[in-house]
Amino acid sequence: MEKEQAKSHRKVGMRRMNSEEDRLVSFSKRRSVIYKKASELSTLCCVQVGIVIFSPMGNLFSFGHPCIQTITTKLLSENHTPCDGNQNLFEAYRLVKLNEVHQNYKEACKQMKAAKEQEKQIKKKCMVQISKGWWEEPVIELDLDGLRRRADLIQNLQKNVHLQIHKLQTMASFSSLLSSDTQVVGHERGGPC
């Protein structure tokens, strides 16, 4: 008759399962069995029960009667010493999470301080650039890219100056041509000279 017993009802040895899929399936089934047993214990013995389980993937699962919040509130608000001498898991978990939050806070403060310092440097540089033209900045303070940008700016300035000179010369010569044409035209009409 034992040979006819279904495969799912065989006793499984207590060793780690190699297949991740088997572990996840077993975790899911055994978790529901533990919840059922905790519920039975609560009903039969009229006790409050709380179970916290972290899955292999790191997810938190909990069961509590009457509810897990009531159990955890009671556990954290009173000074309980565990009956079996183990460290209070909730307190250990809380301390680990508190430490993580503290580390994250310190890192965020450090990043914020660095960002503020960088902002200060940028504002200082902007104020210097606003108060002085680029041509007034000392060349000695520039790196290679800065020197190249400065050379480009000087070339553009020189080009713009030459264009403006050419434009003004063209306008001056055009203006002088117009004034000489006006005198010749006025004289031919017989107007006053």
Secondary structure, 3 states (H helix, E strand, C coil): CHHHCCHHHCCCCCCCCCCHHHHHHHHHHHHHHHHHHHHHHHHHHCCCEEEEEECCCCCEEEEEECCHHHHHHHHHHCCCCCCCCCCCHHHHHHHHHHHHHHHHHHHHHHHHHHHHHHHHHHHHHHHHHHHCCHHHCCHHHCCHHHHHHHHHHHHHHHHHHHHHHHHHHHHHHHHHHHHHHHHHHHHHCCCCC
